[in-house]
Each structure stands twice: as C-alpha cells, then as structure tokens.
Amino acid sequence: MEKMRLNKFIALSGITSRRKADILIQEGRVKVNGKLITKLGTVVDPESDKVTVDGRLITLPTKDVYIALNKPKGYVTTMDDELGRKSIATLFPNFPVRIFPVGRLDMDTEGLLFLTNDGRFSYIVTHPRFEIEKEYKVWAEGVVGEEDIKRLKKGVFVEGRVVRPKSIEILKVDRKATILRVVITEGRKREIRRMFHYIGHDVKRLIRLRIGSVKLGDLKSGRYRDLTPSEVEWFFKRGGKR
C-alpha cells in the first residue's frame, strides 16, 4: 500500500473527516510510532507505521465497502454537516467503517446514491472521462414541448460550461407538469434543475433511478443494500484494472 497523508489515514480509519483530522493533529492528540505529530502534511506508511489518536491505536479497514442507498428528500449528501442539517449519516448509525458518498444529490433530490470507502471506485463513478450514465425521472412544471427538448439537446450553460443531456424523453404530459426521463454523464451541481430552469420549466420533483448498470429498483426510501460483486466489477471494467 502506498504512503499517504496522516489526515487521510485518520479519515479512512473511520475516526472522523479529513478536515477534523487536521484539527486532531494540531491539538496534539495524534502520535506516529510513539512520537507526537502536530505538523500538517505528515506522511505515514499504512503498513508499518503505528498511529494513535488519544492513545488508541487506529487501523485502516481491511474490507472495501460498496453501498447503494435510496436517498430520501430533505437529507444533505454529507456524513458531517456543520450546519446541523439532517444528513445521510443518520441513515448509517454505528456503521463499522467510515464511508463517504460517491458524488452528491442535492437536498431535495431523491434516489440512488452510492457510498464507499474506496477512492478509486468513487473516481470512476464520478469522473466525466468514464462517461458513467446517470438516469433521472423528472417532474417539470408546465408543458415541456419539443422545442424545449431541442433547446436542452443543443446545450445550456451550467457553471460556465455548455452541458446537454445524453438522452431525454417525454413520458407523460398534462397541464400542470411534464414527466421526463433524462440521462446525463456529468454531475455538475444541480445540473438538471438548472437545465430545466433555463427553459422556463422548474423541476418539481427529481429522482435518480440508475447509475451505470445499477438500478434503484424497489429499494425503499431511506434503505440501503450492498452492491453485488458483479455490479462493482462493472464499474472497474469501465475504469480499467484496479
């Protein structure tokens, strides 16, 4: 295993976040091989160095974890929210290892969200170069017509860049709302909401139904399951060998 920064080692061990790990180091609560460490940026060897926090020896988890969660509306996608908002961390009480969300869903968005302790897996799922599809069901205000669809396919500006859906399909239309299926391969902040706002049809409800080959299926809101080995392997095949 490669050497890593001390704050990353502490975070991966499940003690706390990397940011709070820096605070522990600065407060003089961390030792490496019995030596007090207060310098940020210190590098450790996970295989040979002994790290203690408040006198307790910490180690890295030996098992990689891959989880599919049906994120409910009203939860922020973070395991440590400084503003005291309801976070997805509350859905994993006493979880045995530290996990982190793979990408984000905004507070009002529901649906499929991965969590893991494997940085390589997270990188493959979220980086645009791998073009991992994310499929959403969208409830948009009013009647979204074919001209609106053409505008979206042409592309709109989000965070200074032109973004466009990989595919978009109208499923149902009535006078109050239009239900659509949208597939994207990027995940810019509030990308779909901003796309529809641009064409004058704000999103009323948004659910992520699929990431790559993994579907939300009948997983109930607020519940989670382990990804199967074949589901995990599908992503690693997209990203090359582990």
C-alpha positions in Angstrom: 0.0 0.0 0.0 1.3 3.5 -0.9 2.2 6.0 1.7 -0.5 8.7 2.5 -1.0 11.9 4.4 -1.7 11.4 8.1 -5.1 13.2 7.9 -6.2 10.8 5.1 -5.1 7.8 7.1 -7.2 9.0 10.1 -10.2 9.7 8.0 -10.1 6.3 6.3 -9.8 4.6 9.7 -13.3 5.9 10.5 -12.3 8.3 13.3 -13.5 11.5 11.6 -13.4 13.5 8.4 -10.1 14.6 6.9 -10.8 18.2 7.9 -11.4 17.3 11.5 -8.3 15.0 11.4 -6.2 18.1 10.8 -7.7 19.6 14.0 -6.8 16.5 16.0 -3.2 16.7 14.7 -2.9 20.4 15.6 -4.4 19.8 19.0 -1.6 17.3 19.8 -3.8 14.3 20.0 -2.1 12.2 17.4 1.1 10.1 17.6 3.0 8.2 15.0 5.2 5.4 16.3 5.0 7.0 19.7 6.1 10.4 18.5 3.7 13.4 18.9 2.8 14.9 15.5 1.5 18.4 15.1 2.7 19.2 11.6 0.0 19.0 8.9 1.0 17.2 5.7 2.9 14.5 7.6 3.1 11.3 5.5 2.7 7.8 7.0 3.2 4.2 5.8 -0.1 2.4 6.5 1.7 -1.0 6.5 4.5 -0.2 9.0 3.6 3.0 11.0 1.6 2.8 14.2 -0.8 5.7 14.5 -2.7 6.5 17.7 -5.4 9.1 18.5 -5.9 10.0 22.1 -3.7 6.9 22.9 -5.9 4.5 20.9 -4.3 2.6 18.0 -6.2 3.1 14.8 -6.0 1.0 11.6 -7.4 1.0 8.1 -10.5 -1.1 7.3 -9.5 -4.4 5.6 -12.6 -4.6 3.5 -13.9 -2.4 0.8 -17.5 -1.3 1.1 -19.9 -0.5 -1.7 -23.4 0.5 -0.9 -26.5 1.6 -2.8 -28.8 4.0 -0.9 -32.2 5.3 -1.8 -31.7 8.8 -0.5 -34.8 10.4 0.8 -35.8 14.0 0.1 -34.7 16.5 2.8 -31.3 15.0 3.5 -28.0 16.6 2.6 -25.4 14.4 1.0 -22.6 14.5 3.6 -21.5 12.5 6.5 -20.6 15.5 8.6 -22.8 18.6 8.2 -21.5 21.7 10.2 -24.9 23.5 9.8 -26.7 20.8 11.7 -29.0 19.8 8.8 -30.4 16.3 8.5 -27.7 14.3 6.7 -27.5 10.9 5.2 -25.1 10.0 8.0 -28.1 9.5 10.2 -29.2 6.6 8.0 -26.0 4.7 8.9 -25.9 4.7 12.8 -22.9 2.8 14.2 -21.7 1.7 10.8 -18.4 -0.2 11.4 -16.2 1.6 8.9 -16.0 5.1 7.6 -17.8 5.6 4.3 -18.4 8.6 2.1 -20.9 9.5 -0.6 -19.9 9.0 -4.3 -20.9 12.3 -5.8 -23.9 14.2 -4.5 -27.6 14.6 -4.7 -29.0 18.0 -3.6 -31.2 18.1 -0.5 -34.5 18.0 -2.5 -33.4 15.2 -4.9 -34.2 11.6 -4.1 -33.0 8.3 -5.4 -29.9 6.2 -6.0 -26.7 7.2 -4.3 -23.5 5.2 -3.8 -21.4 5.2 -0.6 -18.0 3.6 -0.3 -14.6 3.6 1.4 -12.8 3.0 -1.9 -11.5 6.2 -3.6 -10.8 4.5 -6.9 -14.4 3.4 -7.2 -15.6 6.9 -6.4 -13.3 8.4 -9.0 -14.6 6.0 -11.7 -18.2 6.7 -11.0 -17.9 10.5 -10.8 -15.2 11.5 -13.3 -16.6 12.7 -16.7 -13.9 10.8 -18.6 -15.6 7.5 -17.9 -19.0 8.7 -19.1 -21.0 6.7 -16.5 -24.6 7.3 -17.2 -27.0 8.7 -14.5 -30.6 8.3 -15.3 -33.3 10.5 -13.7 -37.1 10.8 -13.6 -38.0 14.5 -13.8 -41.3 16.2 -12.9 -41.1 19.7 -14.6 -43.6 22.5 -14.2 -46.0 23.1 -17.1 -45.9 21.6 -20.6 -42.4 20.8 -21.9 -42.7 20.7 -25.7 -40.5 19.5 -28.5 -38.9 23.0 -28.9 -37.9 22.9 -25.2 -36.3 19.5 -25.8 -34.4 20.8 -28.8 -33.0 23.6 -26.7 -31.9 21.2 -24.0 -30.2 18.9 -26.6 -28.4 21.9 -28.0 -27.0 22.6 -24.6 -27.2 25.2 -21.8 -24.7 26.9 -19.6 -24.0 25.4 -16.2 -21.0 26.6 -14.2 -19.6 28.4 -17.2 -19.8 25.3 -19.5 -22.2 24.1 -22.0 -23.9 20.9 -20.8 -26.5 18.7 -22.6 -28.3 15.5 -21.7 -27.1 12.3 -23.3 -30.7 11.5 -23.9 -34.1 12.9 -22.9 -37.6 11.5 -23.4 -41.0 12.8 -22.5 -43.0 10.2 -20.6 -46.2 12.0 -19.8 -47.7 15.5 -20.2 -50.6 17.2 -18.5 -51.5 20.9 -18.0 -49.6 21.2 -14.7 -46.5 19.1 -15.2 -44.4 17.1 -17.6 -42.7 13.8 -16.6 -39.5 13.1 -18.4 -36.6 10.6 -18.4 -33.2 12.3 -18.6 -29.8 10.7 -18.9 -26.6 12.6 -18.2 -22.9 11.6 -17.9 -21.7 14.6 -15.9 -22.8 15.6 -12.5 -22.4 19.3 -12.1 -24.1 20.9 -9.1 -27.9 21.0 -9.6 -27.3 20.4 -13.3 -30.7 19.0 -14.2 -32.5 21.6 -12.2 -30.6 24.4 -13.8 -31.1 23.0 -17.3 -34.9 23.0 -16.8 -34.9 26.4 -15.2 -33.1 27.7 -18.2 -36.0 26.7 -20.5 -38.6 28.1 -18.0 -39.8 24.8 -16.5 -38.6 24.5 -13.0 -38.2 21.0 -11.5 -40.9 20.0 -9.0 -39.5 16.5 -8.2 -36.3 14.7 -9.2 -35.4 11.0 -8.6 -32.2 9.3 -9.7 -33.2 5.9 -11.0 -29.9 4.4 -12.3 -26.1 4.8 -12.1 -24.3 2.9 -14.8 -25.7 -0.7 -14.7 -27.2 -0.3 -11.2 -30.9 0.5 -10.9 -32.7 1.8 -7.9 -35.4 -0.8 -8.4 -37.7 -1.4 -5.4 -35.2 -0.3 -2.7 -37.3 1.7 -0.2 -36.6 5.3 0.6 -34.0 5.6 3.4 -32.9 2.0 3.0 -29.6 0.6 1.6 -28.1 -2.5 0.3 -24.6 -3.8 -0.6 -23.7 -3.7 -4.3 -23.1 -7.2 -5.6 -19.6 -8.1 -6.8 -20.7 -8.1 -10.4 -22.2 -4.6 -10.0 -18.9 -3.3 -8.5 -16.8 -5.1 -11.2 -18.9 -3.4 -14.0 -17.5 0.0 -12.9 -13.9 -1.2 -12.5 -14.1 -2.6 -16.1 -15.1 0.8 -17.3 -12.2 2.4 -15.4 -9.5 -0.2 -16.1 -7.9 -2.7 -13.8 -7.8 -2.0 -10.0 
